[in-house]
Amino acid sequence: MIRPLWAISLLATLAVNVLAYAYYPDTVNIFFFTDENGSFYMGKEAFFWFVSGVVLFINLLFNIMGRSFAGLPRSFIRVPRRKTWFSTRQTRKQLYLKLKEWVRGIALSVNLFIAALVANIYSINSDIPSNVGWIIWLSGLIFLLFVLLFFVFFLPGPSTEEQG
C-alpha cells in the first residue's frame, strides 16, 4: 500500500527539483537563517545535482534498510510482541513486510520534506511570493505519524488469517 505512494513521492520530489531548476537564477540563494548573514549561495547546476543526489542516496539507503531486516539477527529487531512475530516462518515474513512498509513510509515523509525545502528555496529565489512553509510542517507531521504507526503496525501482533 505504501510502495506506490513512496514511488510517487520520490518522483514528485525529483519533479519539484527539475521545475525549480528551470526557474532558478544562475546563483541560488539558500537561506539557513532569517537574516542575510545566514545566506549560502550555490550555482544552479550544483544545487540541482546536490539535491538530486541527496534524494536518490536517501531513498536508496531507506530501500536497503527496508530489505535488510530479514538478514539481521533477531535480537536486533525490537518490536512489540516480538516472540509472537518470530514464532513461525509466516509471521516472520509478515513482520519483514510490515517493517519494509514502515520504512517506506518514513522515506515518503522525508521526500515530502525535501520537496518542501526545494519549493521554499525556489520561493526565496523568485519574484513570485508563495507560502510553502506549511508543507514543511505537514511533512514533519507525516514523519511523526509514521514513527507512531510503528506501534499500530506491530502491537497487535501478526494477523491470524495469513498464518494458515
Secondary structure, DSSP 8 states (H G I E B T S, - for coil): -HHHHHHHHHHHHHHHHHHHHHH--SEEEEESSSSGGGEEEEEHHHHHHHHHHHHHHHHHHHHHHHHSGGGS-GGG---TTHHHHTSSHHHHHHHHHHHHHHHHHHHHHHHHHHHHHHHHHHHHHSSS----HHHHHHHHHHHHHHHHHHHHHHSS-S-STTT-
